[in-house]
Amino acid sequence: ALAARVITTPSTVALDAALAGRPVALAVNGGSIYTPVQVLEGPGDWLAFAQSGNMMAAELSDFRRRVLVEGEAADRIVERMCHDIGVQPKVSQARAR
């Protein structure tokens, strides 16, 4: 990454910055999933982050660990959708073998 610091809206850009080891901050609140990413609440926050933008390696590591989940993404998406609508996921014949 060429950027020294990243300011973004809540999106995968925040994760990309964290994976690149760059300090990252949010322009608007993205909810608890983005903890401990700083939310910039006014011009003073923006300037302070742009001038220093220090984010501890442990904070970046924590964010990456909580957001990234190992395994097959498609399976996890189906499981989550089924959970959210209250149905049991069906195992396909190909996967059952």
Salt bridges, closest charged atoms under 4 A:
ASP62 OD1 - ARG65 NH2 3.17
ASP62 OD2 - ARG66 NE 3.60
ASP75 OD1 - ARG95 NH2 3.13
ASP84 OD1 - ARG80 NE 3.12
ASP84 OD1 - HIS83 ND1 3.52
